[in-house]
Amino acid sequence: MSTMPRLPIEIETGPEPTAAIIIMHGLGADGSDFVPVAQELDLGAVGNVRYVFPYAPVIPVTINGGYQMPAWYDILGADLVRREDEGGLRSSRTLIDGLVDEQIARGIPAERIVVAGFSQGCAMALMTGLRSPHRLAGIVGLSGYLPLADTTAAERHAANQDTPIFLAAGEYDGIVRMERASASRDALTALGYTVDWHTYPMEHSVCREELADLQAWLLKILG
């Protein structure tokens, strides 16, 4: 059972926040990676927000020659689908479930909590959000994919069947290719989820237009 390697970064836009957004970073990054994104978003219309930026455990990553780096789960090969690190995915899901529970314990209702992530963090947001027994406000997946797609139908929780999902992909992404991202969108749609799908002329990154669309979506679901 892994534990959070260090306490998450927290940023509150004001006292006594009434909503929380938990944002998971990508492979090899850390909790500070998406702090600038939070500073770009203006969610003042929905009240004060607590942003939570957890750190992934540091583990050996097979595709990088076993080099140890922050990773929510191991990447066994360039084919992200055929061989997945199920144990790592499930272990990290437990960590993120714990963060959701912590926000609830601190007074933020589950329906005011968003789980979000980029790349590996996107996979974790989908992995956690779809299986959470708490009805969440929304799930955000940026430049990533649906992990353990074959078990999602059996393992998903009815609490989040109607939870809105924001999915974004880069048209020139060489890491998580467009067909992989769109296949995840199609799988979620086939399971009856409402997916707000966006594509941008970018590589494996985040762009300003994407953040504007995300801000509008967050204002809508938290409004």
Legacy VTK file of the C-alpha trace (Angstrom):
# vtk DataFile Version 3.0
C-alpha trace
ASCII
DATASET POLYDATA
POINTS 223 float
0.000 0.000 0.000
1.663 3.226 -1.089
1.248 6.499 0.726
1.420 10.061 -0.502
5.148 10.814 -0.715
4.578 14.327 0.611
1.655 16.520 1.514
-0.192 18.065 -1.434
0.187 21.724 -2.279
-2.969 23.632 -1.356
-4.054 27.018 -2.664
-7.239 28.674 -1.456
-8.663 31.629 -3.370
-10.201 32.952 -0.148
-11.306 31.921 3.351
-13.678 29.016 3.933
-13.720 27.640 0.375
-16.983 26.050 -0.773
-15.546 23.988 -3.638
-12.410 21.911 -4.188
-10.508 20.958 -7.332
-7.974 18.132 -7.009
-5.481 18.213 -9.915
-3.129 15.290 -10.656
0.097 15.993 -12.557
1.622 13.926 -15.360
4.529 11.466 -15.457
7.786 12.870 -14.126
6.239 16.159 -12.985
5.211 17.119 -9.456
2.509 18.858 -7.474
3.743 22.323 -8.450
3.309 21.625 -12.168
-0.296 22.834 -12.408
-0.192 25.640 -9.836
0.071 28.216 -12.699
-3.111 26.783 -14.224
-5.035 27.454 -11.020
-3.728 30.996 -11.080
-5.058 31.408 -14.639
-8.579 30.243 -13.782
-11.034 32.830 -12.479
-13.803 31.004 -10.646
-14.766 33.908 -8.399
-18.390 33.669 -9.526
-18.816 30.320 -7.713
-17.178 31.399 -4.455
-13.843 30.548 -2.909
-12.080 27.421 -4.168
-9.470 25.139 -2.635
-7.037 23.733 -5.214
-5.245 20.546 -4.147
-2.120 19.440 -6.043
-0.954 16.005 -4.861
2.460 14.466 -5.572
2.593 11.047 -7.230
4.733 8.355 -5.593
8.299 7.995 -6.906
8.559 4.568 -8.557
10.694 2.839 -11.219
9.183 3.416 -14.668
9.760 0.528 -17.070
9.534 2.509 -20.322
12.251 4.834 -18.982
14.671 1.999 -18.247
13.475 1.539 -14.690
14.500 5.076 -13.748
12.728 6.253 -10.614
10.449 9.240 -11.075
7.091 10.590 -9.901
4.434 8.369 -11.490
0.908 7.425 -10.535
1.559 4.002 -12.110
4.198 2.239 -14.189
4.249 2.601 -17.973
5.198 -0.850 -19.281
5.460 0.040 -22.974
4.580 2.557 -25.665
1.247 0.805 -26.198
-0.717 2.376 -23.341
-3.572 -0.123 -23.652
-2.206 -3.622 -24.054
-0.188 -3.857 -20.838
-1.414 -1.672 -18.020
-0.036 -1.479 -14.478
-3.289 -2.440 -12.808
-1.755 -2.646 -9.343
-0.268 0.831 -9.606
-3.501 2.308 -10.945
-5.516 0.804 -8.111
-3.009 1.865 -5.463
-3.009 5.476 -6.673
-6.785 5.458 -6.897
-6.832 4.666 -3.167
-4.620 7.706 -2.527
-6.900 10.029 -4.503
-10.049 8.565 -2.900
-8.419 9.546 0.386
-8.007 13.127 -0.805
-11.692 13.292 -1.759
-12.661 11.920 1.665
-10.399 14.499 3.314
-12.112 17.389 1.499
-15.518 16.066 2.573
-14.299 15.766 6.172
-13.116 19.388 5.991
-16.588 20.555 5.055
-16.715 20.627 1.265
-19.622 18.508 -0.040
-18.754 15.815 -2.581
-20.979 17.483 -5.179
-18.658 20.536 -4.971
-15.478 18.519 -5.605
-13.851 18.154 -9.039
-11.142 15.584 -9.803
-8.866 16.616 -12.662
-5.592 15.596 -14.217
-3.155 15.814 -17.113
-1.823 12.747 -19.008
-1.248 10.104 -16.284
-3.177 12.445 -14.019
-6.088 12.367 -16.509
-6.086 8.574 -16.292
-6.209 8.838 -12.491
-9.042 11.404 -12.544
-11.135 9.073 -14.722
-10.089 5.973 -12.765
-11.078 7.588 -9.473
-14.066 9.696 -10.474
-16.011 6.976 -12.266
-15.594 4.564 -9.333
-16.153 7.039 -6.500
-19.091 6.257 -4.204
-19.526 10.026 -3.725
-21.419 12.054 -6.324
-18.743 14.484 -7.545
-19.222 17.839 -9.278
-17.189 16.854 -12.324
-14.257 14.957 -13.818
-11.605 16.677 -15.963
-9.233 14.758 -18.231
-6.564 16.663 -20.162
-4.350 14.960 -22.771
-4.951 11.488 -21.398
-7.037 8.355 -21.705
-9.409 5.997 -19.898
-7.400 3.364 -17.987
-8.623 -0.189 -17.387
-11.327 0.489 -19.961
-12.413 -3.164 -20.002
-13.296 -3.159 -16.298
-14.883 0.299 -16.145
-18.419 -0.883 -16.915
-18.335 -3.438 -14.081
-16.511 -1.246 -11.554
-18.061 2.186 -12.083
-20.300 3.527 -9.339
-23.863 4.607 -10.050
-23.291 7.751 -7.944
-21.335 9.312 -10.821
-23.340 8.106 -13.814
-24.597 11.668 -14.386
-21.399 13.486 -13.408
-20.246 15.751 -16.262
-16.865 14.983 -17.837
-14.566 17.482 -19.575
-12.107 15.767 -21.960
-9.475 17.608 -23.989
-6.846 16.377 -26.450
-4.046 17.810 -28.571
-4.286 17.258 -32.314
-0.480 16.879 -32.541
0.022 14.916 -29.320
2.741 12.318 -29.858
2.447 10.838 -26.341
-1.284 10.187 -26.036
-2.355 10.150 -29.665
-5.663 11.547 -30.824
-7.072 8.121 -31.669
-6.347 6.944 -28.112
-8.023 9.999 -26.601
-11.038 9.815 -28.898
-11.423 6.080 -28.203
-11.676 6.961 -24.512
-14.328 9.555 -25.312
-16.264 6.974 -27.339
-16.022 4.378 -24.550
-17.376 6.853 -21.994
-20.169 7.986 -24.298
-21.123 4.342 -24.939
-21.449 3.881 -21.166
-23.912 6.784 -21.061
-21.687 9.534 -19.680
-22.052 13.166 -20.731
-18.666 14.090 -22.220
-17.746 17.664 -23.118
-15.081 16.951 -25.774
-12.494 19.514 -26.945
-9.499 19.309 -29.266
-6.770 21.907 -29.758
-3.920 22.409 -32.251
-1.226 21.520 -29.687
1.159 18.768 -28.687
1.227 17.069 -25.249
0.589 20.274 -23.350
-2.014 22.785 -22.172
-3.033 25.878 -24.151
-4.749 29.151 -23.287
-7.875 28.392 -25.331
-8.239 25.102 -23.465
-8.045 26.881 -20.102
-10.722 29.351 -21.211
-13.012 26.447 -22.166
-12.244 24.676 -18.897
-13.001 27.810 -16.896
-16.390 28.213 -18.613
-17.193 24.539 -17.920
-16.164 24.769 -14.256
-18.273 27.898 -13.779
-21.230 25.997 -15.223
-20.906 22.821 -13.129
-20.049 24.647 -9.894
-22.456 27.549 -10.478
LINES 1 224
223 0 1 2 3 4 5 6 7 8 9 10 11 12 13 14 15 16 17 18 19 20 21 22 23 24 25 26 27 28 29 30 31 32 33 34 35 36 37 38 39 40 41 42 43 44 45 46 47 48 49 50 51 52 53 54 55 56 57 58 59 60 61 62 63 64 65 66 67 68 69 70 71 72 73 74 75 76 77 78 79 80 81 82 83 84 85 86 87 88 89 90 91 92 93 94 95 96 97 98 99 100 101 102 103 104 105 106 107 108 109 110 111 112 113 114 115 116 117 118 119 120 121 122 123 124 125 126 127 128 129 130 131 132 133 134 135 136 137 138 139 140 141 142 143 144 145 146 147 148 149 150 151 152 153 154 155 156 157 158 159 160 161 162 163 164 165 166 167 168 169 170 171 172 173 174 175 176 177 178 179 180 181 182 183 184 185 186 187 188 189 190 191 192 193 194 195 196 197 198 199 200 201 202 203 204 205 206 207 208 209 210 211 212 213 214 215 216 217 218 219 220 221 222
